[in-house]
Amino acid sequence: MDFPTSTGITKRHDIYPFIHPTKFTGLLHGKVVLLTGTSKGIGRTTALALAASGASLALLARSDAELSSLVSEISSKYHTPTLALVGNILSNPIDTVARVERELGPISILINNAGKNHMVPFAAPEESLDEWWATFEVNVKGPIALMHAVLPHFIARGAGTFITVGSSLADVAAPYISAYCASKAAIVKACQILDMEFKELGIRSFIIHPGYVQTDMSSATGGSGKSQEMREMQEGYQALLTDTKELAAWSMVALAVCASCEVGAGGGDRRVEVLAGRYWDAGDDLGEILEQAEEIEKRDLYRLTFKKL
């Protein structure tokens, strides 16, 4: 399986100078962030990074015990306002957003991190179409529903930032993961188009591939009758998961700060607007990417598109 890469951009696998945590201390103070999929893995690490940067946090996850543990850790280490939201991302998104705004204040940033993997041969007897479509429910319907619920609040304030976790697999053809690849392609394209509408409203929508990180979701597979080809593909894929969760977490913090804070002492960087509606791989050095902002816009790079003759 070959993954798309950028030419001439330094490949990162862990925290590097442009996204170093010391750059963001306190810069998200006063910002309310609604983050989904926070019970473990990238979501949990991102929540801790956001808290270290001063953000007030609304954390949505399905596991009460794991979420309680995370809130306790944030409270003891960072003392930043934190709201635990236990439930499914599709459970009353309008009520969820209203509660966050009522208890923490106006939402500045929504990070759609919750995701679902599904790896089963489509022809396998145990393959369930309900499970196939459930991947779309989490990876597409969930983020869109929350964005739609937050949007009126962003419009009223004339500002707001959406960050949605995509995947390089949106641009990869590989067997056994049709639901995951197709759902990620759908959310990447949806965010690309929605950003065209949001720009006039002062709102930005970003898509980030979090890198190749070993998590419970990336390891998730299905199907008992795996072929030799499928086993070999799984083993090859696992060998590529060499990026840290911290790379993903602090990349999202950097994106949030650059997009949502004031330029200068506030940490904002207007060059990041070139990535709105585009796909950005957290493994690509963000500083180097932003130095190429004019080239990215000129050539309209980092879009999901067809390759033609």
C-alpha positions as CSV (number, residue, x, y, z in Angstrom):
1,M,0.0,0.0,0.0
2,D,1.5,3.4,-1.1
3,F,0.5,6.6,0.7
4,P,0.5,10.0,-1.0
5,T,3.4,12.2,0.0
6,S,4.6,15.8,-0.5
7,T,7.8,16.4,-2.5
8,G,10.5,18.6,-1.0
9,I,8.7,18.9,2.4
10,T,10.4,17.5,5.5
11,K,8.6,14.4,6.8
12,R,8.0,14.4,10.6
13,H,7.1,11.6,12.9
14,D,7.1,13.4,16.2
15,I,6.9,16.9,17.7
16,Y,9.2,19.3,15.8
17,P,10.1,23.0,16.3
18,F,7.2,24.7,14.5
19,I,4.6,22.8,16.6
20,H,6.6,22.6,19.8
21,P,4.3,22.8,22.9
22,T,6.3,25.7,24.4
23,K,5.1,27.9,21.5
24,F,1.5,27.6,22.5
25,T,1.4,28.0,26.3
26,G,-1.7,30.0,27.2
27,L,-2.5,31.0,23.6
28,L,-5.9,29.3,23.6
29,H,-6.9,30.8,26.9
30,G,-10.5,32.0,26.5
31,K,-11.2,29.7,23.5
32,V,-13.8,27.0,24.0
33,V,-13.0,23.8,22.0
34,L,-15.5,21.0,21.4
35,L,-13.5,17.9,20.7
36,T,-15.0,14.4,19.8
37,G,-13.6,10.9,20.3
38,T,-11.6,11.8,23.4
39,S,-11.6,8.7,25.4
40,K,-8.2,7.3,24.1
41,G,-5.6,7.5,21.5
42,I,-5.2,10.7,19.4
43,G,-8.3,12.3,20.9
44,R,-7.1,11.9,24.5
45,T,-3.6,13.2,23.7
46,T,-5.1,16.1,21.8
47,A,-7.3,17.0,24.7
48,L,-4.3,17.2,27.0
49,A,-2.4,19.3,24.4
50,L,-5.3,21.7,24.1
51,A,-5.6,22.0,27.9
52,A,-1.8,22.7,28.2
53,S,-2.4,25.5,25.7
54,G,-5.1,27.1,27.9
55,A,-8.3,26.1,26.1
56,S,-11.6,25.4,27.8
57,L,-12.7,22.0,26.8
58,A,-15.9,20.2,26.0
59,L,-14.9,16.5,25.6
60,L,-17.3,14.1,23.9
61,A,-16.7,10.3,24.2
62,R,-18.7,7.1,24.6
63,S,-16.8,5.8,27.6
64,D,-17.8,7.4,30.9
65,A,-14.9,5.8,32.8
66,E,-12.2,6.8,30.4
67,L,-13.6,10.3,30.0
68,S,-13.8,10.8,33.8
69,S,-10.1,9.8,34.0
70,L,-9.2,12.3,31.3
71,V,-11.1,15.1,33.0
72,S,-9.5,14.4,36.3
73,E,-6.0,14.5,34.7
74,I,-6.8,17.8,33.0
75,S,-8.1,19.3,36.2
76,S,-5.1,18.2,38.3
77,K,-2.5,19.3,35.7
78,Y,-3.9,22.3,33.9
79,H,-6.9,23.6,36.0
80,T,-8.7,24.7,32.8
81,P,-12.6,24.5,32.6
82,T,-13.6,21.1,31.3
83,L,-17.0,19.6,30.5
84,A,-17.5,15.9,30.1
85,L,-20.0,14.8,27.5
86,V,-20.8,11.1,27.5
87,G,-22.6,9.8,24.4
88,N,-22.7,9.3,20.7
89,I,-21.7,12.1,18.3
90,L,-25.1,11.8,16.7
91,S,-27.1,12.0,19.9
92,N,-28.8,15.4,19.9
93,P,-26.0,17.5,18.5
94,I,-28.0,20.7,18.8
95,D,-28.6,20.0,22.5
96,T,-24.9,19.1,22.9
97,V,-23.8,22.4,21.4
98,A,-26.4,24.4,23.4
99,R,-25.1,22.8,26.6
100,V,-21.5,23.6,25.8
101,E,-22.3,27.2,25.1
102,R,-24.4,27.5,28.3
103,E,-21.8,25.9,30.6
104,L,-18.5,27.0,29.0
105,G,-19.3,29.9,26.7
106,P,-19.2,30.4,23.0
107,I,-17.5,27.6,21.0
108,S,-14.5,28.9,19.1
109,I,-13.3,25.6,17.6
110,L,-14.9,22.3,16.7
111,I,-12.5,19.4,16.2
112,N,-14.1,16.3,14.7
113,N,-11.8,13.6,15.8
114,A,-14.2,10.6,16.4
115,G,-13.7,7.9,13.8
116,K,-14.4,4.3,13.0
117,N,-12.4,1.8,11.0
118,H,-13.8,-1.3,9.3
119,M,-11.7,-3.9,7.5
120,V,-13.6,-6.9,6.2
121,P,-13.8,-8.3,2.7
122,F,-17.0,-7.1,1.1
123,A,-17.8,-10.6,-0.1
124,A,-17.2,-12.2,3.3
125,P,-20.3,-14.1,4.7
126,E,-19.9,-12.2,8.0
127,E,-19.8,-8.8,6.3
128,S,-22.8,-6.7,7.5
129,L,-24.1,-3.8,5.5
130,D,-25.3,-2.2,8.7
131,E,-21.7,-2.2,10.0
132,W,-20.5,-0.9,6.6
133,W,-22.9,2.0,6.8
134,A,-22.1,2.6,10.5
135,T,-18.6,3.6,9.3
136,F,-20.3,6.4,7.3
137,E,-22.4,7.3,10.3
138,V,-19.4,8.0,12.5
139,N,-16.9,9.3,9.8
140,V,-19.3,11.5,7.8
141,K,-22.7,12.0,9.3
142,G,-21.3,12.7,12.8
143,P,-18.9,15.5,11.8
144,I,-21.5,17.1,9.4
145,A,-24.2,17.0,12.1
146,L,-22.0,18.7,14.7
147,M,-20.8,21.3,12.2
148,H,-24.4,22.0,11.3
149,A,-25.3,22.4,14.9
150,V,-22.3,24.8,15.7
151,L,-22.7,26.8,12.5
152,P,-25.4,29.2,13.6
153,H,-23.3,30.2,16.5
154,F,-20.3,30.8,14.3
155,I,-22.4,32.8,11.9
156,A,-23.8,35.0,14.7
157,R,-20.2,35.8,15.8
158,G,-18.8,36.0,12.3
159,A,-15.9,33.7,13.2
160,G,-15.2,30.0,14.0
161,T,-12.9,27.2,13.1
162,F,-13.7,23.6,12.1
163,I,-11.0,21.0,12.1
164,T,-12.0,17.6,10.8
165,V,-9.7,14.5,11.0
166,G,-9.4,13.0,7.5
167,S,-7.2,10.3,6.2
168,S,-4.7,9.7,3.4
169,L,-6.7,6.6,2.7
170,A,-9.3,8.9,1.0
171,D,-6.7,8.9,-1.9
172,V,-5.6,5.3,-1.7
173,A,-7.1,2.3,-3.5
174,A,-6.8,-0.7,-1.2
175,P,-9.1,-3.8,-0.8
176,Y,-11.0,-4.8,2.4
177,I,-11.4,-1.2,3.7
178,S,-14.0,0.2,1.2
179,A,-16.2,1.7,3.9
180,Y,-13.3,3.5,5.6
181,C,-11.7,4.8,2.4
182,A,-15.0,5.9,0.9
183,S,-16.2,7.6,4.1
184,K,-13.0,9.5,4.5
185,A,-13.1,10.6,0.8
186,A,-16.7,11.8,1.4
187,I,-15.8,13.9,4.5
188,V,-12.7,15.4,2.8
189,K,-14.8,16.4,-0.2
190,A,-17.6,17.7,1.9
191,C,-15.3,19.9,3.9
192,Q,-13.6,21.2,0.7
193,I,-17.0,22.3,-0.7
194,L,-18.3,23.6,2.6
195,D,-15.3,25.9,3.0
196,M,-16.3,27.6,-0.2
197,E,-19.5,28.6,1.6
198,F,-17.9,29.4,5.0
199,K,-15.2,31.8,3.8
200,E,-17.8,34.6,3.2
201,L,-19.0,34.1,6.7
202,G,-15.6,34.4,8.4
203,I,-15.5,30.7,9.1
204,R,-12.7,28.3,8.2
205,S,-12.9,24.5,7.7
206,F,-9.7,22.4,7.8
207,I,-9.0,18.7,7.1
208,I,-6.0,17.1,8.7
209,H,-4.6,13.6,8.3
210,P,-3.2,12.9,11.8
211,G,-0.2,10.9,10.6
212,Y,0.3,7.1,10.7
213,V,-0.3,6.4,14.4
214,Q,-0.7,3.1,16.2
215,T,-4.1,3.3,17.9
216,D,-6.9,0.9,18.8
217,M,-8.8,2.1,15.7
218,S,-5.9,1.7,13.3
219,S,-5.5,-1.8,14.6
220,A,-9.2,-2.6,14.3
221,T,-10.0,-5.4,11.8
222,G,-13.0,-7.6,11.2
223,G,-13.7,-11.0,9.7
224,S,-12.6,-14.4,10.8
225,G,-11.7,-15.9,7.5
226,K,-8.9,-13.6,6.5
227,S,-7.1,-14.5,3.3
228,Q,-3.3,-14.6,3.1
229,E,-3.4,-11.4,1.0
230,M,-5.5,-9.7,3.7
231,R,-3.1,-10.8,6.4
232,E,-0.1,-9.5,4.5
233,M,-1.8,-6.2,3.8
234,Q,-2.6,-5.8,7.5
235,E,1.0,-6.6,8.5
236,G,2.4,-4.2,5.9
237,Y,0.0,-1.4,7.1
238,Q,0.9,-1.9,10.7
239,A,4.6,-1.6,9.9
240,L,3.9,1.9,8.5
241,L,2.4,3.2,11.8
242,T,5.5,5.0,13.1
243,D,4.1,8.4,14.0
244,T,3.4,9.5,17.6
245,K,0.1,10.6,19.0
246,E,1.8,13.8,20.0
247,L,2.5,14.7,16.4
248,A,-1.2,14.6,15.7
249,A,-2.2,16.4,18.8
250,W,0.2,19.3,18.6
251,S,-0.4,19.6,14.8
252,M,-4.1,20.2,15.7
253,V,-3.1,22.7,18.4
254,A,-0.9,24.6,15.9
255,L,-3.6,24.6,13.3
256,A,-6.2,25.9,15.9
257,V,-3.8,28.6,17.1
258,C,-2.8,29.8,13.6
259,A,-6.4,29.9,12.5
260,S,-8.2,31.2,15.6
261,C,-5.8,33.6,17.4
262,E,-4.7,37.1,16.6
263,V,-1.7,37.6,14.4
264,G,1.5,38.4,16.3
265,A,1.6,37.9,20.0
266,G,-1.6,35.9,19.8
267,G,0.1,33.2,17.7
268,G,-2.2,33.6,14.7
269,D,-0.8,33.1,11.2
270,R,-3.0,34.1,8.3
271,R,-1.0,32.0,5.9
272,V,-2.8,29.0,7.3
273,E,-5.9,30.1,5.5
274,V,-4.5,28.6,2.3
275,L,-5.1,25.2,3.9
276,A,-8.8,25.9,4.5
277,G,-10.8,23.4,2.5
278,R,-7.6,21.4,1.7
279,Y,-6.1,18.2,3.0
280,W,-3.0,18.6,5.2
281,D,-0.9,15.7,6.4
282,A,0.4,16.3,9.9
283,G,3.5,14.5,8.9
284,D,4.4,17.3,6.5
285,D,6.3,20.1,8.3
286,L,3.7,22.9,8.8
287,G,6.2,25.7,8.8
288,E,7.5,24.5,5.4
289,I,4.0,24.1,4.1
290,L,3.1,27.6,5.0
291,E,6.2,29.0,3.3
292,Q,4.7,27.5,0.1
293,A,1.3,29.1,0.6
294,E,1.4,31.0,-2.7
295,E,2.5,27.9,-4.6
296,I,-0.3,25.9,-3.0
297,E,-2.9,28.4,-4.0
298,K,-1.5,29.0,-7.4
299,R,-1.5,25.3,-8.3
300,D,-4.6,24.5,-6.2
301,L,-2.8,21.6,-4.4
302,Y,-4.0,19.3,-1.6
303,R,-7.4,18.7,-3.1
304,L,-9.2,15.4,-3.7
305,T,-9.6,15.2,-7.5
306,F,-9.5,12.9,-10.4
307,K,-6.2,12.2,-12.4
308,K,-6.9,12.5,-16.1
309,L,-5.0,12.1,-19.3
